[in-house]
Amino acid sequence: MEVRGAVGTGDGTGERALTPLRVIRGVVCLIVLIISAFMMLVYFGFVSAVILRLFSINWSRKATSFFFGAWLALWPFLFEKINKTKVIFSGETVPAKERVLLVANHRTEVDWMYLWDLAWRKGSLGYIKYVLKSSLMKLPVFGWGFHILEFISVERRWEVDESNMRQMLSSFKDPRDPLWLALFPEGTDFTEQKCIRSQKYAAENGLPVLNNVLVPKTKGFYACLEDLRGSLDAVYDVTIGYKPRCPSLLDNVFGVNPSEVHMHIRRIALDEIPTSEEEIAAWLMKTFELKDQLLANFYLQGHFPDQGTEGDLPTLKCFVNSVAVILLISMCTFFTLCSSVWFKIYVTLVCCYLSSATYFNVRPVPLLGFLNTGRIF
């Protein structure tokens, strides 16, 4: 039986066994990541994304990027250095530190995490933002992080999502703020059942029938382009494939799968993309036809064309960053558990604020702006 998304290999890139050592190592890494996320949010996220934002959105985003870029770098360290997952880039070599819109296929629930590996190589790890389903904002701790990092939550119903999405996009227009905005136009991860439904929809509506991706939804992509076109440097078209099969979150944590992640990147200048909604929809559909063919060839050949556009992450840099973050988080944990009651009161109040701010989607504006306009967004 053929499993779509699996790549047969004879080169040692098969799925690894789930050994007791991998289980223990994975559990330890997961605990460290959860505790560090909580402490980073309470002690640094609140100060940088709430207190500092009362004075300057630009400087708030710079500070938030610095602290959370360091924390997010723990994930590529886990993937590439601890789990020994090989991340292979192909296609075009893209410049560092551009303001870009990323369009990627959605093979599995963890595609978005591997975009961090590319963003770190380009010096933009702390500036990456995602359009993601609103249910993820309800996750304990991590939902707070998505809010602090200004991810755009959607219900996947345009009549409900348009207002919030336009409002968030309007706040990303400042060219002084570095930006990597990642969008998965399929709207959900790929499964055989979803593919069959997508193919049926395509056949009924005169669209190309795709085998390895779903028919993309175009309204969100059009909104991103329409609102941000004047402040973006490029669009990155990213196609992701896995060997030997598509991983789950726990596969990543325990390091059993994948052995290789392949990312093919195409950099597209803004003047190559049309401006009308109908033409943009046709352009996006054509882009996903190309992705479908790229993936079909990948499953046959085991790789994308033009490999080797990015090097490995430097081990020393990964190690130093991870040690620094863990030491910093250890100090915060000590102060929280062993110091004065005022630290505990502070943590409690911050948790209450982050919970309510995430639930009601509230972000402060600079005091001067509030005094001038008399409103908050």
C-alpha positions in Angstrom: 0.0 0.0 0.0 1.4 3.4 -0.9 1.4 6.1 1.8 1.3 9.5 0.3 3.9 11.7 1.8 6.3 8.8 2.5 9.6 8.6 0.7 11.2 5.2 0.4 14.9 5.3 1.1 17.9 3.0 1.0 20.4 5.5 2.2 20.0 5.3 6.0 17.4 8.0 6.2 14.6 5.7 7.5 12.5 6.2 10.7 14.5 5.8 13.9 13.4 3.4 16.7 11.8 4.9 19.8 14.3 3.8 22.4 14.1 4.4 26.1 17.0 7.0 25.7 15.0 8.9 23.1 11.9 8.9 25.3 13.9 10.2 28.3 15.7 12.8 26.2 12.4 13.9 24.5 10.6 14.3 27.8 13.5 16.4 29.3 13.6 18.6 26.2 9.8 19.1 26.3 9.8 20.0 30.0 12.7 22.5 29.4 10.8 24.0 26.4 7.6 24.4 28.4 9.2 25.9 31.5 11.4 28.2 29.4 8.4 29.4 27.4 6.5 30.2 30.6 9.4 32.1 32.2 10.2 33.9 29.0 6.6 35.1 28.7 6.3 36.2 32.3 9.6 37.9 32.8 10.5 39.1 29.3 7.4 38.9 27.1 5.3 41.0 29.5 8.0 43.7 29.7 8.9 43.9 26.0 5.5 43.4 24.5 3.3 45.2 27.0 5.3 47.7 29.1 7.7 48.8 26.4 4.8 48.9 23.8 3.2 51.7 25.9 6.1 53.9 24.7 7.1 52.5 21.3 5.7 49.7 19.1 8.9 49.6 17.1 11.2 49.2 20.1 8.7 46.8 21.7 9.0 44.5 18.6 12.8 44.8 18.6 13.0 43.7 22.2 10.4 41.0 21.8 12.3 39.7 18.8 15.5 39.6 20.7 14.2 37.6 23.6 11.9 35.3 21.8 14.3 34.8 18.9 16.7 33.3 21.4 14.0 31.1 22.8 12.7 29.9 19.4 16.3 29.0 18.5 16.0 26.1 21.0 13.7 24.3 18.5 16.2 24.2 15.6 18.8 23.2 18.1 16.5 20.3 19.1 15.8 19.3 15.5 19.2 19.7 13.9 21.7 19.1 16.7 20.0 16.9 19.3 17.7 14.8 17.0 20.2 14.9 14.1 17.4 15.8 11.6 19.1 17.0 8.4 17.4 20.1 7.0 18.2 20.5 3.3 17.5 23.7 1.3 17.1 23.9 -2.4 16.0 26.3 -5.1 17.1 29.9 -4.7 19.4 31.5 -2.1 17.4 34.3 -0.5 18.9 37.4 1.0 19.0 37.9 4.8 16.7 40.2 6.8 14.1 41.0 4.1 10.5 41.9 4.9 8.7 39.0 3.2 5.5 37.0 2.9 6.0 33.3 3.0 3.6 30.9 1.2 4.1 27.3 2.1 2.3 24.0 1.6 0.9 22.3 4.8 2.0 18.7 4.9 1.6 18.2 8.6 1.0 19.9 12.0 4.6 20.9 12.4 5.5 22.5 9.0 5.5 25.9 10.6 8.2 24.9 13.1 10.7 24.0 10.4 10.3 27.5 9.0 12.2 28.6 12.1 15.3 26.7 10.7 15.2 29.0 7.7 14.4 32.2 9.6 17.4 31.7 12.0 19.7 31.3 9.1 18.4 34.6 7.7 18.6 36.6 11.0 14.8 36.9 11.2 13.8 34.2 13.7 12.3 36.6 16.2 10.3 38.4 13.5 8.4 35.4 12.1 4.7 35.6 12.4 2.0 33.1 11.3 -1.6 33.1 10.2 -3.0 30.3 12.3 -6.3 28.8 13.4 -7.8 30.4 16.4 -8.0 27.1 18.4 -4.2 27.2 18.8 -4.5 30.5 20.7 -6.3 28.6 23.5 -3.3 26.4 24.2 -1.9 26.9 27.7 1.2 29.1 27.8 1.9 28.7 24.0 -1.3 30.6 23.2 0.1 33.5 25.2 3.2 33.3 23.2 1.3 33.4 19.9 -0.4 36.5 21.1 2.8 38.2 22.3 4.4 37.4 19.0 1.4 38.9 17.1 0.3 35.9 15.2 -2.9 36.4 13.3 -5.7 34.0 14.5 -8.4 33.0 12.1 -11.6 31.0 12.3 -11.2 30.0 8.6 -14.4 31.8 7.7 -13.7 34.9 5.7 -16.8 36.8 6.8 -15.6 36.4 10.4 -11.8 36.7 9.8 -11.5 39.7 7.5 -11.9 42.4 10.1 -9.3 41.0 12.5 -6.9 40.1 9.8 -7.0 43.6 8.1 -6.6 45.2 11.5 -3.5 43.1 12.3 -2.0 43.6 8.8 -2.4 47.4 9.1 -0.1 47.3 12.2 2.6 45.5 10.1 3.1 48.2 7.5 5.9 50.1 9.2 9.1 49.3 7.1 11.2 49.8 10.2 9.8 46.6 11.7 11.4 43.5 10.1 8.7 41.0 9.2 8.4 37.4 8.1 4.7 36.7 7.7 4.0 33.0 7.0 0.7 31.8 5.4 -0.5 28.3 4.6 -3.2 28.9 1.9 -4.5 25.3 2.1 -6.0 26.3 5.4 -5.3 22.9 7.0 -2.8 20.1 7.0 -2.8 17.5 4.2 -4.5 14.1 4.7 -5.8 11.6 2.2 -9.4 12.3 3.1 -8.9 16.1 2.7 -7.2 15.5 -0.6 -10.2 13.5 -1.9 -12.6 16.3 -0.9 -10.3 18.9 -2.4 -10.0 17.0 -5.7 -13.8 16.7 -5.8 -14.2 20.4 -5.3 -11.6 21.2 -8.0 -13.3 18.9 -10.5 -16.7 20.5 -9.8 -15.4 24.0 -10.2 -13.1 23.6 -13.2 -9.9 23.9 -11.2 -6.7 21.7 -11.6 -7.0 18.4 -9.8 -4.0 18.2 -7.4 -2.5 15.1 -5.8 0.0 16.3 -3.2 -1.5 19.6 -2.1 -5.0 20.9 -1.5 -6.7 23.7 -3.5 -5.5 26.9 -1.9 -7.8 29.5 -0.4 -7.0 32.9 -1.9 -8.7 35.6 0.1 -6.2 35.7 3.0 -3.3 35.7 0.6 -4.9 38.5 -1.4 -5.5 40.5 1.8 -1.8 40.1 2.9 -0.6 41.3 -0.5 -3.1 44.1 -0.8 -2.3 45.6 2.6 1.5 44.9 2.7 2.6 45.1 -0.9 4.1 48.6 -0.5 6.3 47.5 2.5 7.4 44.0 1.4 10.7 43.1 -0.3 9.5 39.8 -1.8 7.3 36.7 -1.5 9.0 33.4 -0.7 7.3 30.3 -2.1 8.3 27.4 0.1 7.6 23.8 -0.7 8.3 21.3 2.1 8.9 17.5 1.9 9.9 14.9 4.5 11.9 11.7 4.6 10.9 9.0 5.3 7.4 10.4 6.2 5.5 13.4 7.5 6.2 13.8 11.3 3.9 14.6 14.2 4.9 16.9 17.1 5.8 13.9 19.2 7.9 12.5 16.4 9.9 15.7 16.6 10.1 15.7 20.3 11.4 12.1 20.5 13.6 12.4 17.4 12.2 9.3 15.6 11.0 11.1 12.5 11.8 12.8 10.1 15.4 12.0 9.3 15.4 14.7 6.6 13.4 17.9 6.0 13.6 19.3 2.4 12.6 22.9 1.7 12.6 24.3 -1.8 12.5 28.1 -2.0 11.5 30.4 -4.8 11.9 34.1 -4.3 9.4 36.2 -6.1 9.6 39.9 -6.6 6.4 41.9 -5.9 6.2 43.2 -9.4 5.9 39.7 -10.8 2.6 39.2 -8.9 -0.6 40.7 -10.3 -2.7 43.2 -8.3 -6.3 42.3 -9.0 -8.0 39.7 -6.8 -9.0 37.5 -9.7 -5.5 37.5 -11.2 -3.9 36.9 -7.8 -6.2 33.9 -7.2 -5.1 32.5 -10.6 -1.5 33.2 -9.8 -1.8 31.4 -6.4 -3.5 28.4 -8.1 -0.7 28.2 -10.6 1.9 28.3 -7.8 0.2 25.3 -6.1 0.2 23.4 -9.4 4.0 23.9 -9.4 4.2 22.7 -5.8 2.1 19.7 -6.7 4.6 18.8 -9.4 7.6 19.5 -7.2 6.3 17.1 -4.6 5.4 14.4 -7.1 9.1 14.5 -8.3 10.3 14.6 -4.7 8.5 11.4 -3.8 10.0 9.7 -6.9 13.6 11.1 -6.6 14.0 11.8 -2.9 15.0 15.4 -3.3 14.2 18.8 -4.8 16.2 20.3 -7.6 19.2 22.6 -6.9 20.0 21.4 -3.5 22.6 23.0 -1.1 21.5 26.6 -1.1 22.0 27.0 2.7 24.6 25.6 5.0 24.3 23.8 8.4 23.6 25.8 11.6 26.8 26.5 13.4 27.0 24.1 16.4 28.9 26.5 18.7 26.3 29.3 18.1 23.5 26.9 18.8 25.1 25.6 22.0 26.0 29.0 23.4 22.5 30.4 22.7 20.9 27.3 24.3 23.1 27.5 27.4 22.5 31.2 27.8 18.7 30.8 27.6 18.7 27.9 30.0 20.8 29.8 32.5 18.6 32.8 32.2 15.4 30.7 32.7 17.0 28.9 35.6 17.5 32.2 37.4 13.9 33.2 36.7 12.7 29.9 38.0 14.7 30.3 41.2 13.4 33.8 41.8 9.8 32.6 41.3 10.1 29.6 43.6 12.5 30.6 46.2 12.5 34.4 46.6 10.1 36.9 48.1 6.4 36.6 47.9 6.4 39.7 45.6 7.8 37.6 42.8 4.9 35.2 43.2 2.5 38.0 43.2 4.1 39.5 40.0 3.9 36.1 38.2 0.3 35.6 39.2 -0.7 39.1 38.0 1.2 38.7 34.7 -0.5 35.3 34.1 -3.9 36.9 34.7 -3.1 39.7 32.2 -1.7 37.4 29.5 -4.7 35.1 29.8 -7.3 37.9 29.5 -5.3 39.8 26.8 -5.0 36.6 24.7 -8.7 35.7 25.2 -9.9 39.2 24.2 -7.1 39.9 21.7 -6.0 43.1 23.4 -2.7 44.9 22.7 -1.7 48.2 24.2 -0.8 51.2 22.1 1.8 53.8 22.9 0.5 56.3 25.6 1.1 59.3 23.2 -1.0 57.6 20.5 -3.7 56.8 23.1 -3.9 60.4 24.2 -4.0 61.6 20.6 -6.6 59.2 19.4 -8.5 58.2 22.5 -8.7 54.5 21.4 -6.9 51.2 21.5 -6.7 48.3 19.1 
